[in-house]
Amino acid sequence: MRLKNHLQKEVLLASGAVLLVLVLIFTSQQFVRFLGDVVNGKIAPELLLSMVFLQLPPLVGFLLPLALFLGVLISFGQLYVDNELTVARSVGVGNGALAKMLLPIALWLAVFAAIFSLWVAPWAASQQQQLLHQQSSKSELSFLTPGKFQISKDGKGVMYAASMNDDGDLTQLFFAELPDAANQHQWQVISAQQGAARSPSEQENFLVLSGGVSYSLPEASSAWGVTTFDSYTMRIPAALSKLQNQKVKAVSTSQLLSDLTNTHWAELHWRLSVPISLPLLLLIAVPLSRVQPRQGKFAKMLPALMLYLSYMILMILSRGMIEDAKLPGWLGFWWIYAVFSAYCLWQYRHPNKKSSFKRKSRGAV
């Protein structure tokens, strides 16, 4: 019992540390990506933290099997180097007994991962998509970053404002609209000292400018038009758009089960792979973690990572084949689990068979 508690404690500590590091790395990458979208005016600044937070549930579910796999390798590797597991094996504690001690952890984590993968992650993806849809229905002005030239969503104009207060009032405004057939192939440039946003409805957004100049610059001639104004009202249409087809990762699990298309089959198997992978990878990691004291605790890390990468690549390829109807949806990833389960059984049974074969060979001699 003491050995079991000790092993479980070591594995949980190592897995938790690995998970924390991986989440911080991937979250930092997502934060930088969304921050770039904010700077480029693709998403509003107030959505930055929400978008990053909503990335955490699917991220944790995806990284949990890898964290447990690496946690077993690291903790057991250290225990082998310290001769703790070497002594345990000398008194008859084999790979099977070690795996049984850790299996309850994998099963509890599988339940936790199933909740995340089957319910929490789709909800987070759905919320993220709703935020992006609500943002797309707002005026261009809601994404304007003071002090930075910003290209409009349609790519046909450039906007700039020196500052903006909490009420949306702007100073030192500049607008430039590219020439096209709609504006008789001429540049439209407007400069104003001040501007105030007005939104009488979701479909109509206006900007009331004061103290400015409007320039019309035809492409084919030098007959420029210059108009000064004390007050000028610009209509800025809201970028209304229908909610795009819901991404499959944002579809609830119950909806996937009610309409099992190829894409839904692939997504369903991808979600189920998270809880199934936890006990499977743990059983694979236990015999892989055995190292000699002089080898170092990371001696088996490279082949173990290559095995994990092979496992993930096969699942990614299978997902694409299911989506392309090249693999039956009902088959899914089960053939991958069968292959790695056979490898796992070979890892546990091979030493015994080898010892038996040696004994028979000696007896024949």
MOGILIN-V334537 format. One line per field, one symbol per residue. phi: phi as a letter, one per 30 degrees, with the letter a starting at -180 (. if undefined). burial: b if it has 24 or more other ideal C-beta (glycine too) atoms within 12 Angstrom, else e. A space follows every 10 residues. Layout:
# MOGILIN-V334537
phi = ???
burial = ???
This chain:
# MOGILIN-V334537
phi = .ddddddddd dddddddddd dddddddddd dddddddddd idbdedcedd ddddddeddd dddddddded ddddddeddd ddiddddddd cjdcdddddd dceedddddd ddddddddbd dddddddddd dddddddcde ddcdceibdb ddddicabba bdabcddidc bhcbbbcdda ddchhbdcbb bbdbabdbbd addbbbbccb ibbcccbddc bcddcbbcbd bbccccdddd bdddeddddc ddddddddbd ddddeddddd dddddddddd dddddedddd bdeddjdcdc dddddddddd dddddddddd ddddicbedd dhcddddddd ddddddddce dddddddddd ddddd
burial = eeeeeebbeb bbebbbebbe ebbeebbeeb beebeeebee bbbbbebbeb bbebbbbbbb bbbbbbbbbb bbbbbbbbbb beebbeebbe eeeebeebbe bbbebbeebb ebbbebbbbb bbbbbbbbbe bbbebbbbbb bbbbbbeeeb ebbeeebbbb beebeeebbb bebbbbbeee eeeeebbbbb bbbbbbbeee eeeebbbbbb ebbbbbbeee eeeeeeeeee ebebebbbbe eeeeebebbb bbbeebeeee ebbbbbbbbb bbbbbbbbbb bbbbbbbbbb beeeeebeeb beebeebbee bbebbeebbe bbbeeebebe ebbbebbeeb eeebeebbee eeeeeeeeee eeeee
